Amino acid sequence: RRSIVSDWHGLDYPNLIAFHRVVGWWVLAMSILHSLAFGFYYLQKGGWFEVWQACLPVAVSCRGPEERDCWNILGLVNGFGVVATAVSILLGIFSQQLVRRGFYNLFYFTHLVSSFLFMLFCALHDFSMVILMFPGLVLYVRDRSTGLRSRDESTEVTVRILCSEMSPLVLLSWKPSASGSHLLPGTRWVYLREKTISGLQWHPYSIILDRK
């Protein structure tokens, strides 16, 4: 939602949503390409049996006078990558506009869980991914923790529809809490939750402060 890079370039929340979509589809495309390239490499090297052993943690026979099963480290590590790719495909399917518009709850919670699983198995597949994901993950946790600290469960919001045509304009008005720390001058977004719709979803709204 916000980072040093976005502040540097003057990107606002709506711009970052478009940027997030482009980057998300790019990551999905590169993940699939990466998996297909290595799958083709193992296929050329030893056929489907090589693909099976190199991409999944199945038992393999150790070389030596006594044939016995041993740890398939390559298959284990690549198996984490296979799971990460499968999760990224699932993430892309449930991010389609048809799902977002018609089944937002399904999109929302699948997006969160799949993102966490994708990062987890990417880190298990290649530790260098941790270095790439850590800055964004820290900023996300900071954003969520700030939202939790400034949460006000007792706020009553007055809703007034100013325009009821194709693009309705809705005016939301409420009185800030006594501290008002989350509505200091310069803050442009506030998270609101409608209990009758969802007990977990918080949506960002652009705000205009009126200190009358």
Beta strands, then each sheet from edge to edge (+ up, - down):
strand 1: 60-61
strand 2: 69-70
strand 3: 158-163
strand 4: 169-173
strand 5: 189-192
strand 6: 203-206
sheet 1: 1+ 2-
sheet 2: 3+ 4-
sheet 3: 5+ 6-
end
